[in-house]
């Protein structure tokens, strides 16, 4: 739903030329790379600049606990740091 709101706001012709819009993406979320790609493609398509802040994830513990309580097979967030090669 939040991506729909972002697209609606950035698509508003009254805001054309305003480059003050920004988003925050949680880096530990498994969908982060897809969200970043989507934002980039949207900005390109609309010829807009979008500020992006990448954060570790304020709700990491909550996401883990919720998945455990629900008995999910995996977690919606990464559970360990990726190692550089």
PDB file with one MODEL, atoms N, CA, C and O in Angstrom:
MODEL        1
ATOM      1  N   UNK A   1       0.822  -1.183   0.000  1.00  0.00           N
ATOM      2  CA  UNK A   1       0.000   0.000   0.000  1.00  0.00           C
ATOM      3  C   UNK A   1       0.876   1.261   0.000  1.00  0.00           C
ATOM      4  O   UNK A   1       0.545   2.237  -0.674  1.00  0.00           O
ATOM      5  N   UNK A   2       1.983   1.252   0.744  1.00  0.00           N
ATOM      6  CA  UNK A   2       2.810   2.453   0.804  1.00  0.00           C
ATOM      7  C   UNK A   2       3.438   2.777  -0.553  1.00  0.00           C
ATOM      8  O   UNK A   2       3.642   3.947  -0.874  1.00  0.00           O
ATOM      9  N   UNK A   3       3.744   1.756  -1.345  1.00  0.00           N
ATOM     10  CA  UNK A   3       4.301   2.024  -2.674  1.00  0.00           C
ATOM     11  C   UNK A   3       3.255   2.677  -3.578  1.00  0.00           C
ATOM     12  O   UNK A   3       3.596   3.503  -4.425  1.00  0.00           O
ATOM     13  N   UNK A   4       1.990   2.310  -3.403  1.00  0.00           N
ATOM     14  CA  UNK A   4       0.916   2.950  -4.165  1.00  0.00           C
ATOM     15  C   UNK A   4       0.799   4.429  -3.798  1.00  0.00           C
ATOM     16  O   UNK A   4       0.582   5.273  -4.668  1.00  0.00           O
ATOM     17  N   UNK A   5       0.942   4.737  -2.516  1.00  0.00           N
ATOM     18  CA  UNK A   5       0.881   6.138  -2.060  1.00  0.00           C
ATOM     19  C   UNK A   5       2.063   6.924  -2.624  1.00  0.00           C
ATOM     20  O   UNK A   5       1.895   8.046  -3.101  1.00  0.00           O
ATOM     21  N   UNK A   6       3.253   6.334  -2.568  1.00  0.00           N
ATOM     22  CA  UNK A   6       4.443   6.997  -3.108  1.00  0.00           C
ATOM     23  C   UNK A   6       4.256   7.296  -4.586  1.00  0.00           C
ATOM     24  O   UNK A   6       4.556   8.398  -5.045  1.00  0.00           O
ATOM     25  N   UNK A   7       3.761   6.317  -5.328  1.00  0.00           N
ATOM     26  CA  UNK A   7       3.552   6.527  -6.766  1.00  0.00           C
ATOM     27  C   UNK A   7       2.507   7.597  -7.027  1.00  0.00           C
ATOM     28  O   UNK A   7       2.680   8.415  -7.932  1.00  0.00           O
ATOM     29  N   UNK A   8       1.433   7.611  -6.260  1.00  0.00           N
ATOM     30  CA  UNK A   8       0.383   8.617  -6.444  1.00  0.00           C
ATOM     31  C   UNK A   8       0.912  10.026  -6.184  1.00  0.00           C
ATOM     32  O   UNK A   8       0.612  10.955  -6.934  1.00  0.00           O
ATOM     33  N   UNK A   9       1.695  10.178  -5.125  1.00  0.00           N
ATOM     34  CA  UNK A   9       2.239  11.498  -4.798  1.00  0.00           C
ATOM     35  C   UNK A   9       3.218  11.956  -5.876  1.00  0.00           C
ATOM     36  O   UNK A   9       3.129  13.086  -6.356  1.00  0.00           O
ATOM     37  N   UNK A  10       4.142  11.090  -6.254  1.00  0.00           N
ATOM     38  CA  UNK A  10       5.142  11.472  -7.257  1.00  0.00           C
ATOM     39  C   UNK A  10       4.523  11.706  -8.627  1.00  0.00           C
ATOM     40  O   UNK A  10       5.081  12.448  -9.436  1.00  0.00           O
ATOM     41  N   UNK A  11       3.385  11.088  -8.898  1.00  0.00           N
ATOM     42  CA  UNK A  11       2.718  11.249 -10.193  1.00  0.00           C
ATOM     43  C   UNK A  11       1.855  12.506 -10.268  1.00  0.00           C
ATOM     44  O   UNK A  11       1.397  12.886 -11.345  1.00  0.00           O
ATOM     45  N   UNK A  12       1.638  13.143  -9.132  1.00  0.00           N
ATOM     46  CA  UNK A  12       0.786  14.338  -9.098  1.00  0.00           C
ATOM     47  C   UNK A  12       1.440  15.451  -9.910  1.00  0.00           C
ATOM     48  O   UNK A  12       2.543  15.888  -9.580  1.00  0.00           O
ATOM     49  N   UNK A  13       0.771  15.916 -10.973  1.00  0.00           N
ATOM     50  CA  UNK A  13       1.361  16.954 -11.825  1.00  0.00           C
ATOM     51  C   UNK A  13       1.585  18.286 -11.105  1.00  0.00           C
ATOM     52  O   UNK A  13       2.428  19.078 -11.526  1.00  0.00           O
ATOM     53  N   UNK A  14       0.847  18.540 -10.034  1.00  0.00           N
ATOM     54  CA  UNK A  14       1.036  19.785  -9.279  1.00  0.00           C
ATOM     55  C   UNK A  14       2.391  19.828  -8.575  1.00  0.00           C
ATOM     56  O   UNK A  14       2.866  20.905  -8.214  1.00  0.00           O
ATOM     57  N   UNK A  15       3.007  18.684  -8.380  1.00  0.00           N
ATOM     58  CA  UNK A  15       4.296  18.620  -7.685  1.00  0.00           C
ATOM     59  C   UNK A  15       5.479  18.497  -8.636  1.00  0.00           C
ATOM     60  O   UNK A  15       6.611  18.302  -8.192  1.00  0.00           O
ATOM     61  N   UNK A  16       5.233  18.607  -9.925  1.00  0.00           N
ATOM     62  CA  UNK A  16       6.315  18.503 -10.905  1.00  0.00           C
ATOM     63  C   UNK A  16       7.355  19.588 -10.631  1.00  0.00           C
ATOM     64  O   UNK A  16       7.015  20.755 -10.437  1.00  0.00           O
ATOM     65  N   UNK A  17       8.593  19.197 -10.617  1.00  0.00           N
ATOM     66  CA  UNK A  17       9.672  20.141 -10.352  1.00  0.00           C
ATOM     67  C   UNK A  17      10.071  20.230  -8.890  1.00  0.00           C
ATOM     68  O   UNK A  17      11.104  20.814  -8.563  1.00  0.00           O
ATOM     69  N   UNK A  18       9.263  19.658  -8.007  1.00  0.00           N
ATOM     70  CA  UNK A  18       9.603  19.654  -6.588  1.00  0.00           C
ATOM     71  C   UNK A  18      10.408  18.399  -6.295  1.00  0.00           C
ATOM     72  O   UNK A  18       9.931  17.286  -6.512  1.00  0.00           O
ATOM     73  N   UNK A  19      11.612  18.575  -5.810  1.00  0.00           N
ATOM     74  CA  UNK A  19      12.499  17.449  -5.554  1.00  0.00           C
ATOM     75  C   UNK A  19      12.716  17.203  -4.064  1.00  0.00           C
ATOM     76  O   UNK A  19      13.778  16.730  -3.662  1.00  0.00           O
ATOM     77  N   UNK A  20      11.728  17.519  -3.253  1.00  0.00           N
ATOM     78  CA  UNK A  20      11.863  17.364  -1.808  1.00  0.00           C
ATOM     79  C   UNK A  20      11.291  16.068  -1.264  1.00  0.00           C
ATOM     80  O   UNK A  20      11.246  15.880  -0.048  1.00  0.00           O
ATOM     81  N   UNK A  21      10.856  15.173  -2.134  1.00  0.00           N
ATOM     82  CA  UNK A  21      10.233  13.928  -1.674  1.00  0.00           C
ATOM     83  C   UNK A  21      11.302  12.910  -1.297  1.00  0.00           C
ATOM     84  O   UNK A  21      12.284  12.737  -2.018  1.00  0.00           O
ATOM     85  N   UNK A  22      11.110  12.243  -0.175  1.00  0.00           N
ATOM     86  CA  UNK A  22      12.064  11.235   0.256  1.00  0.00           C
ATOM     87  C   UNK A  22      11.371  10.031   0.847  1.00  0.00           C
ATOM     88  O   UNK A  22      10.241  10.116   1.327  1.00  0.00           O
ATOM     89  N   UNK A  23      12.063   8.910   0.806  1.00  0.00           N
ATOM     90  CA  UNK A  23      11.543   7.667   1.373  1.00  0.00           C
ATOM     91  C   UNK A  23      12.620   7.015   2.235  1.00  0.00           C
ATOM     92  O   UNK A  23      13.810   7.290   2.086  1.00  0.00           O
ATOM     93  N   UNK A  24      12.178   6.159   3.126  1.00  0.00           N
ATOM     94  CA  UNK A  24      13.083   5.385   3.965  1.00  0.00           C
ATOM     95  C   UNK A  24      12.867   3.917   3.630  1.00  0.00           C
ATOM     96  O   UNK A  24      11.731   3.446   3.578  1.00  0.00           O
ATOM     97  N   UNK A  25      13.951   3.203   3.405  1.00  0.00           N
ATOM     98  CA  UNK A  25      13.873   1.779   3.091  1.00  0.00           C
ATOM     99  C   UNK A  25      14.658   1.012   4.148  1.00  0.00           C
ATOM    100  O   UNK A  25      15.803   1.352   4.447  1.00  0.00           O
ATOM    101  N   UNK A  26      14.041  -0.017   4.708  1.00  0.00           N
ATOM    102  CA  UNK A  26      14.706  -0.829   5.713  1.00  0.00           C
ATOM    103  C   UNK A  26      15.621  -1.844   5.029  1.00  0.00           C
ATOM    104  O   UNK A  26      15.149  -2.727   4.313  1.00  0.00           O
ATOM    105  N   UNK A  27      16.898  -1.718   5.245  1.00  0.00           N
ATOM    106  CA  UNK A  27      17.897  -2.543   4.565  1.00  0.00           C
ATOM    107  C   UNK A  27      17.791  -4.018   4.914  1.00  0.00           C
ATOM    108  O   UNK A  27      18.095  -4.865   4.074  1.00  0.00           O
ATOM    109  N   UNK A  28      17.371  -4.346   6.119  1.00  0.00           N
ATOM    110  CA  UNK A  28      17.299  -5.748   6.520  1.00  0.00           C
ATOM    111  C   UNK A  28      16.047  -6.458   6.003  1.00  0.00           C
ATOM    112  O   UNK A  28      15.921  -7.673   6.150  1.00  0.00           O
ATOM    113  N   UNK A  29      15.126  -5.710   5.403  1.00  0.00           N
ATOM    114  CA  UNK A  29      13.937  -6.324   4.835  1.00  0.00           C
ATOM    115  C   UNK A  29      14.329  -7.082   3.571  1.00  0.00           C
ATOM    116  O   UNK A  29      15.067  -6.553   2.741  1.00  0.00           O
ATOM    117  N   UNK A  30      13.858  -8.283   3.419  1.00  0.00           N
ATOM    118  CA  UNK A  30      14.226  -9.105   2.259  1.00  0.00           C
ATOM    119  C   UNK A  30      13.756  -8.501   0.938  1.00  0.00           C
ATOM    120  O   UNK A  30      14.271  -8.857  -0.122  1.00  0.00           O
ATOM    121  N   UNK A  31      12.794  -7.603   0.990  1.00  0.00           N
ATOM    122  CA  UNK A  31      12.300  -6.954  -0.232  1.00  0.00           C
ATOM    123  C   UNK A  31      13.023  -5.655  -0.556  1.00  0.00           C
ATOM    124  O   UNK A  31      12.693  -5.005  -1.548  1.00  0.00           O
ATOM    125  N   UNK A  32      13.990  -5.265   0.247  1.00  0.00           N
ATOM    126  CA  UNK A  32      14.643  -3.963   0.093  1.00  0.00           C
ATOM    127  C   UNK A  32      15.192  -3.738  -1.312  1.00  0.00           C
ATOM    128  O   UNK A  32      14.992  -2.664  -1.880  1.00  0.00           O
ATOM    129  N   UNK A  33      15.871  -4.713  -1.880  1.00  0.00           N
ATOM    130  CA  UNK A  33      16.460  -4.521  -3.212  1.00  0.00           C
ATOM    131  C   UNK A  33      15.381  -4.315  -4.266  1.00  0.00           C
ATOM    132  O   UNK A  33      15.567  -3.534  -5.199  1.00  0.00           O
ATOM    133  N   UNK A  34      14.261  -5.003  -4.126  1.00  0.00           N
ATOM    134  CA  UNK A  34      13.156  -4.832  -5.074  1.00  0.00           C
ATOM    135  C   UNK A  34      12.511  -3.460  -4.926  1.00  0.00           C
ATOM    136  O   UNK A  34      12.152  -2.823  -5.916  1.00  0.00           O
ATOM    137  N   UNK A  35      12.368  -3.013  -3.681  1.00  0.00           N
ATOM    138  CA  UNK A  35      11.786  -1.682  -3.423  1.00  0.00           C
ATOM    139  C   UNK A  35      12.696  -0.594  -3.981  1.00  0.00           C
ATOM    140  O   UNK A  35      12.214   0.355  -4.599  1.00  0.00           O
ATOM    141  N   UNK A  36      13.997  -0.716  -3.772  1.00  0.00           N
ATOM    142  CA  UNK A  36      14.939   0.278  -4.289  1.00  0.00           C
ATOM    143  C   UNK A  36      14.904   0.326  -5.815  1.00  0.00           C
ATOM    144  O   UNK A  36      14.941   1.404  -6.408  1.00  0.00           O
ATOM    145  N   UNK A  37      14.832  -0.831  -6.437  1.00  0.00           N
ATOM    146  CA  UNK A  37      14.746  -0.892  -7.907  1.00  0.00           C
ATOM    147  C   UNK A  37      13.454  -0.244  -8.376  1.00  0.00           C
ATOM    148  O   UNK A  37      13.454   0.494  -9.361  1.00  0.00           O
ATOM    149  N   UNK A  38      12.355  -0.510  -7.685  1.00  0.00           N
ATOM    150  CA  UNK A  38      11.055   0.067  -8.045  1.00  0.00           C
ATOM    151  C   UNK A  38      11.090   1.595  -7.929  1.00  0.00           C
ATOM    152  O   UNK A  38      10.602   2.297  -8.815  1.00  0.00           O
ATOM    153  N   UNK A  39      11.666   2.107  -6.841  1.00  0.00           N
ATOM    154  CA  UNK A  39      11.766   3.555  -6.650  1.00  0.00           C
ATOM    155  C   UNK A  39      12.617   4.182  -7.753  1.00  0.00           C
ATOM    156  O   UNK A  39      12.258   5.225  -8.299  1.00  0.00           O
ATOM    157  N   UNK A  40      13.729   3.553  -8.076  1.00  0.00           N
ATOM    158  CA  UNK A  40      14.608   4.059  -9.129  1.00  0.00           C
ATOM    159  C   UNK A  40      13.859   4.119 -10.467  1.00  0.00           C
ATOM    160  O   UNK A  40      13.910   5.132 -11.166  1.00  0.00           O
ATOM    161  N   UNK A  41      13.175   3.043 -10.815  1.00  0.00           N
ATOM    162  CA  UNK A  41      12.447   3.002 -12.084  1.00  0.00           C
ATOM    163  C   UNK A  41      11.307   4.010 -12.111  1.00  0.00           C
ATOM    164  O   UNK A  41      11.042   4.615 -13.150  1.00  0.00           O
ATOM    165  N   UNK A  42      10.631   4.196 -10.983  1.00  0.00           N
ATOM    166  CA  UNK A  42       9.558   5.186 -10.905  1.00  0.00           C
ATOM    167  C   UNK A  42      10.117   6.596 -11.102  1.00  0.00           C
ATOM    168  O   UNK A  42       9.554   7.395 -11.850  1.00  0.00           O
ATOM    169  N   UNK A  43      11.215   6.888 -10.435  1.00  0.00           N
ATOM    170  CA  UNK A  43      11.838   8.215 -10.567  1.00  0.00           C
ATOM    171  C   UNK A  43      12.287   8.462 -12.000  1.00  0.00           C
ATOM    172  O   UNK A  43      12.125   9.568 -12.517  1.00  0.00           O
ATOM    173  N   UNK A  44      12.845   7.458 -12.640  1.00  0.00           N
ATOM    174  CA  UNK A  44      13.259   7.585 -14.042  1.00  0.00           C
ATOM    175  C   UNK A  44      12.050   7.842 -14.945  1.00  0.00           C
ATOM    176  O   UNK A  44      12.072   8.733 -15.795  1.00  0.00           O
ATOM    177  N   UNK A  45      10.999   7.048 -14.745  1.00  0.00           N
ATOM    178  CA  UNK A  45       9.797   7.164 -15.589  1.00  0.00           C
ATOM    179  C   UNK A  45       9.136   8.529 -15.440  1.00  0.00           C
ATOM    180  O   UNK A  45       8.656   9.098 -16.420  1.00  0.00           O
ATOM    181  N   UNK A  46       9.112   9.051 -14.224  1.00  0.00           N
ATOM    182  CA  UNK A  46       8.449  10.335 -13.966  1.00  0.00           C
ATOM    183  C   UNK A  46       9.404  11.522 -14.061  1.00  0.00           C
ATOM    184  O   UNK A  46       8.993  12.669 -13.891  1.00  0.00           O
ATOM    185  N   UNK A  47      10.682  11.243 -14.334  1.00  0.00           N
ATOM    186  CA  UNK A  47      11.715  12.281 -14.400  1.00  0.00           C
ATOM    187  C   UNK A  47      11.739  13.097 -13.107  1.00  0.00           C
ATOM    188  O   UNK A  47      11.680  14.326 -13.126  1.00  0.00           O
ATOM    189  N   UNK A  48      11.825  12.381 -11.985  1.00  0.00           N
ATOM    190  CA  UNK A  48      11.829  13.006 -10.666  1.00  0.00           C
ATOM    191  C   UNK A  48      13.055  12.565  -9.892  1.00  0.00           C
ATOM    192  O   UNK A  48      13.632  11.513 -10.166  1.00  0.00           O
ATOM    193  N   UNK A  49      13.445  13.370  -8.933  1.00  0.00           N
ATOM    194  CA  UNK A  49      14.502  13.002  -7.997  1.00  0.00           C
ATOM    195  C   UNK A  49      13.830  12.577  -6.698  1.00  0.00           C
ATOM    196  O   UNK A  49      12.891  13.221  -6.231  1.00  0.00           O
ATOM    197  N   UNK A  50      14.318  11.492  -6.123  1.00  0.00           N
ATOM    198  CA  UNK A  50      13.767  10.987  -4.874  1.00  0.00           C
ATOM    199  C   UNK A  50      14.932  10.744  -3.914  1.00  0.00           C
ATOM    200  O   UNK A  50      15.882  10.035  -4.245  1.00  0.00           O
ATOM    201  N   UNK A  51      14.848  11.330  -2.744  1.00  0.00           N
ATOM    202  CA  UNK A  51      15.864  11.085  -1.717  1.00  0.00           C
ATOM    203  C   UNK A  51      15.551   9.746  -1.061  1.00  0.00           C
ATOM    204  O   UNK A  51      14.400   9.470  -0.722  1.00  0.00           O
ATOM    205  N   UNK A  52      16.563   8.927  -0.885  1.00  0.00           N
ATOM    206  CA  UNK A  52      16.379   7.613  -0.260  1.00  0.00           C
ATOM    207  C   UNK A  52      17.299   7.514   0.952  1.00  0.00           C
ATOM    208  O   UNK A  52      18.498   7.779   0.869  1.00  0.00           O
ATOM    209  N   UNK A  53      16.712   7.130   2.067  1.00  0.00           N
ATOM    210  CA  UNK A  53      17.492   6.885   3.278  1.00  0.00           C
ATOM    211  C   UNK A  53      17.405   5.400   3.568  1.00  0.00           C
ATOM    212  O   UNK A  53      16.316   4.845   3.710  1.00  0.00           O
ATOM    213  N   UNK A  54      18.547   4.770   3.654  1.00  0.00           N
ATOM    214  CA  UNK A  54      18.627   3.344   3.939  1.00  0.00           C
ATOM    215  C   UNK A  54      18.919   3.166   5.425  1.00  0.00           C
ATOM    216  O   UNK A  54      19.925   3.663   5.932  1.00  0.00           O
ATOM    217  N   UNK A  55      18.025   2.448   6.125  1.00  0.00           N
ATOM    218  CA  UNK A  55      18.187   2.238   7.563  1.00  0.00           C
ATOM    219  C   UNK A  55      18.244   0.746   7.870  1.00  0.00           C
ATOM    220  O   UNK A  55      17.783  -0.079   7.082  1.00  0.00           O
ATOM    221  N   UNK A  56      18.812   0.414   9.020  1.00  0.00           N
ATOM    222  CA  UNK A  56      18.938  -0.997   9.399  1.00  0.00           C
ATOM    223  C   UNK A  56      17.587  -1.644   9.659  1.00  0.00           C
ATOM    224  O   UNK A  56      17.408  -2.824   9.359  1.00  0.00           O
ATOM    225  N   UNK A  57      16.664  -0.928  10.192  1.00  0.00           N
ATOM    226  CA  UNK A  57      15.343  -1.489  10.462  1.00  0.00           C
ATOM    227  C   UNK A  57      14.972  -1.405  11.920  1.00  0.00           C
ATOM    228  O   UNK A  57      15.466  -2.180  12.740  1.00  0.00           O
ATOM    229  N   UNK A  58      14.116  -0.481  12.245  1.00  0.00           N
ATOM    230  CA  UNK A  58      13.722  -0.244  13.630  1.00  0.00           C
ATOM    231  C   UNK A  58      12.886  -1.376  14.204  1.00  0.00           C
ATOM    232  O   UNK A  58      12.860  -1.565  15.420  1.00  0.00           O
ATOM    233  N   UNK A  59      12.204  -2.128  13.357  1.00  0.00           N
ATOM    234  CA  UNK A  59      11.286  -3.156  13.833  1.00  0.00           C
ATOM    235  C   UNK A  59      11.814  -4.565  13.617  1.00  0.00           C
ATOM    236  O   UNK A  59      11.033  -5.516  13.570  1.00  0.00           O
ATOM    237  N   UNK A  60      13.130  -4.714  13.484  1.00  0.00           N
ATOM    238  CA  UNK A  60      13.730  -6.017  13.213  1.00  0.00           C
ATOM    239  C   UNK A  60      13.301  -7.047  14.254  1.00  0.00           C
ATOM    240  O   UNK A  60      12.832  -8.126  13.893  1.00  0.00           O
ATOM    241  N   UNK A  61      13.454  -6.731  15.535  1.00  0.00           N
ATOM    242  CA  UNK A  61      13.088  -7.672  16.606  1.00  0.00           C
ATOM    243  C   UNK A  61      11.612  -8.048  16.537  1.00  0.00           C
ATOM    244  O   UNK A  61      11.253  -9.214  16.703  1.00  0.00           O
ATOM    245  N   UNK A  62      10.768  -7.065  16.293  1.00  0.00           N
ATOM    246  CA  UNK A  62       9.327  -7.305  16.211  1.00  0.00           C
ATOM    247  C   UNK A  62       8.994  -8.216  15.042  1.00  0.00           C
ATOM    248  O   UNK A  62       8.165  -9.116  15.174  1.00  0.00           O
ATOM    249  N   UNK A  63       9.631  -7.992  13.903  1.00  0.00           N
ATOM    250  CA  UNK A  63       9.393  -8.831  12.721  1.00  0.00           C
ATOM    251  C   UNK A  63       9.779 -10.282  13.000  1.00  0.00           C
ATOM    252  O   UNK A  63       9.055 -11.200  12.615  1.00  0.00           O
ATOM    253  N   UNK A  64      10.905 -10.491  13.661  1.00  0.00           N
ATOM    254  CA  UNK A  64      11.361 -11.836  14.002  1.00  0.00           C
ATOM    255  C   UNK A  64      10.364 -12.512  14.949  1.00  0.00           C
ATOM    256  O   UNK A  64       9.958 -13.652  14.723  1.00  0.00           O
ATOM    257  N   UNK A  65       9.977 -11.801  16.006  1.00  0.00           N
ATOM    258  CA  UNK A  65       9.067 -12.374  17.001  1.00  0.00           C
ATOM    259  C   UNK A  65       7.705 -12.675  16.382  1.00  0.00           C
ATOM    260  O   UNK A  65       7.121 -13.726  16.647  1.00  0.00           O
ATOM    261  N   UNK A  66       7.209 -11.779  15.578  1.00  0.00           N
ATOM    262  CA  UNK A  66       5.906 -11.984  14.929  1.00  0.00           C
ATOM    263  C   UNK A  66       5.935 -13.241  14.054  1.00  0.00           C
ATOM    264  O   UNK A  66       4.994 -14.034  14.082  1.00  0.00           O
ATOM    265  N   UNK A  67       6.992 -13.424  13.288  1.00  0.00           N
ATOM    266  CA  UNK A  67       7.127 -14.608  12.431  1.00  0.00           C
ATOM    267  C   UNK A  67       7.185 -15.883  13.276  1.00  0.00           C
ATOM    268  O   UNK A  67       6.617 -16.907  12.896  1.00  0.00           O
ATOM    269  N   UNK A  68       7.870 -15.822  14.418  1.00  0.00           N
ATOM    270  CA  UNK A  68       7.951 -16.977  15.301  1.00  0.00           C
ATOM    271  C   UNK A  68       6.576 -17.321  15.882  1.00  0.00           C
ATOM    272  O   UNK A  68       6.176 -18.485  15.911  1.00  0.00           O
ATOM    273  N   UNK A  69       5.863 -16.292  16.344  1.00  0.00           N
ATOM    274  CA  UNK A  69       4.536 -16.502  16.943  1.00  0.00           C
ATOM    275  C   UNK A  69       3.575 -17.077  15.908  1.00  0.00           C
ATOM    276  O   UNK A  69       2.757 -17.941  16.224  1.00  0.00           O
ATOM    277  N   UNK A  70       3.676 -16.596  14.676  1.00  0.00           N
ATOM    278  CA  UNK A  70       2.793 -17.061  13.604  1.00  0.00           C
ATOM    279  C   UNK A  70       3.215 -18.431  13.066  1.00  0.00           C
ATOM    280  O   UNK A  70       2.474 -19.046  12.300  1.00  0.00           O
ATOM    281  N   UNK A  71       4.390 -18.910  13.457  1.00  0.00           N
ATOM    282  CA  UNK A  71       4.863 -20.202  12.996  1.00  0.00           C
ATOM    283  C   UNK A  71       5.281 -20.220  11.537  1.00  0.00           C
ATOM    284  O   UNK A  71       5.186 -21.253  10.875  1.00  0.00           O
ATOM    285  N   UNK A  72       5.745 -19.074  11.030  1.00  0.00           N
ATOM    286  CA  UNK A  72       6.162 -18.994   9.632  1.00  0.00           C
ATOM    287  C   UNK A  72       7.459 -19.766   9.406  1.00  0.00           C
ATOM    288  O   UNK A  72       8.274 -19.910  10.318  1.00  0.00           O
ATOM    289  N   UNK A  73       7.640 -20.252   8.198  1.00  0.00           N
ATOM    290  CA  UNK A  73       8.843 -21.012   7.861  1.00  0.00           C
ATOM    291  C   UNK A  73      10.107 -20.154   7.866  1.00  0.00           C
ATOM    292  O   UNK A  73      11.183 -20.627   8.231  1.00  0.00           O
ATOM    293  N   UNK A  74       9.975 -18.913   7.466  1.00  0.00           N
ATOM    294  CA  UNK A  74      11.134 -18.026   7.390  1.00  0.00           C
ATOM    295  C   UNK A  74      10.813 -16.686   8.013  1.00  0.00           C
ATOM    296  O   UNK A  74       9.755 -16.494   8.613  1.00  0.00           O
ATOM    297  N   UNK A  75      11.741 -15.770   7.859  1.00  0.00           N
ATOM    298  CA  UNK A  75      11.568 -14.431   8.409  1.00  0.00           C
ATOM    299  C   UNK A  75      11.511 -13.422   7.269  1.00  0.00           C
ATOM    300  O   UNK A  75      12.139 -13.630   6.231  1.00  0.00           O
ATOM    301  N   UNK A  76      10.764 -12.326   7.448  1.00  0.00           N
ATOM    302  CA  UNK A  76      10.693 -11.306   6.397  1.00  0.00           C
ATOM    303  C   UNK A  76      11.916 -10.393   6.369  1.00  0.00           C
ATOM    304  O   UNK A  76      12.024  -9.509   5.520  1.00  0.00           O
ATOM    305  N   UNK A  77      12.829 -10.617   7.301  1.00  0.00           N
ATOM    306  CA  UNK A  77      14.048  -9.807   7.376  1.00  0.00           C
ATOM    307  C   UNK A  77      15.257 -10.730   7.375  1.00  0.00           C
ATOM    308  O   UNK A  77      15.149 -11.903   7.732  1.00  0.00           O
ATOM    309  N   UNK A  78      16.404 -10.201   6.974  1.00  0.00           N
ATOM    310  CA  UNK A  78      17.636 -10.976   7.044  1.00  0.00           C
ATOM    311  C   UNK A  78      18.013 -11.168   8.512  1.00  0.00           C
ATOM    312  O   UNK A  78      17.845 -10.257   9.324  1.00  0.00           O
ATOM    313  N   UNK A  79      18.514 -12.330   8.844  1.00  0.00           N
ATOM    314  CA  UNK A  79      18.842 -12.609  10.238  1.00  0.00           C
ATOM    315  C   UNK A  79      20.341 -12.546  10.512  1.00  0.00           C
ATOM    316  O   UNK A  79      20.767 -12.689  11.658  1.00  0.00           O
ATOM    317  N   UNK A  80      21.145 -12.332   9.468  1.00  0.00           N
ATOM    318  CA  UNK A  80      22.561 -12.147   9.654  1.00  0.00           C
ATOM    319  C   UNK A  80      23.103 -11.248   8.556  1.00  0.00           C
ATOM    320  O   UNK A  80      22.511 -11.116   7.485  1.00  0.00           O
ATOM    321  N   UNK A  81      24.231 -10.642   8.843  1.00  0.00           N
ATOM    322  CA  UNK A  81      24.845  -9.747   7.861  1.00  0.00           C
ATOM    323  C   UNK A  81      25.379 -10.541   6.696  1.00  0.00           C
ATOM    324  O   UNK A  81      25.875 -11.656   6.860  1.00  0.00           O
ATOM    325  N   UNK A  82      25.276  -9.964   5.530  1.00  0.00           N
ATOM    326  CA  UNK A  82      25.869 -10.577   4.350  1.00  0.00           C
ATOM    327  C   UNK A  82      27.358 -10.306   4.361  1.00  0.00           C
ATOM    328  O   UNK A  82      27.782  -9.190   4.665  1.00  0.00           O
ATOM    329  N   UNK A  83      28.135 -11.276   4.045  1.00  0.00           N
ATOM    330  CA  UNK A  83      29.587 -11.124   4.032  1.00  0.00           C
ATOM    331  C   UNK A  83      30.051 -10.674   2.659  1.00  0.00           C
ATOM    332  O   UNK A  83      29.597 -11.198   1.641  1.00  0.00           O
ATOM    333  N   UNK A  84      30.938  -9.719   2.629  1.00  0.00           N
ATOM    334  CA  UNK A  84      31.526  -9.273   1.372  1.00  0.00           C
ATOM    335  C   UNK A  84      32.507 -10.327   0.892  1.00  0.00           C
ATOM    336  O   UNK A  84      33.192 -10.969   1.688  1.00  0.00           O
ATOM    337  N   UNK A  85      32.564 -10.496  -0.415  1.00  0.00           N
ATOM    338  CA  UNK A  85      33.517 -11.462  -0.970  1.00  0.00           C
ATOM    339  C   UNK A  85      34.631 -10.767  -1.704  1.00  0.00           C
ATOM    340  O   UNK A  85      35.525 -11.425  -2.236  1.00  0.00           O
TER     341      UNK A  85
ENDMDL
END
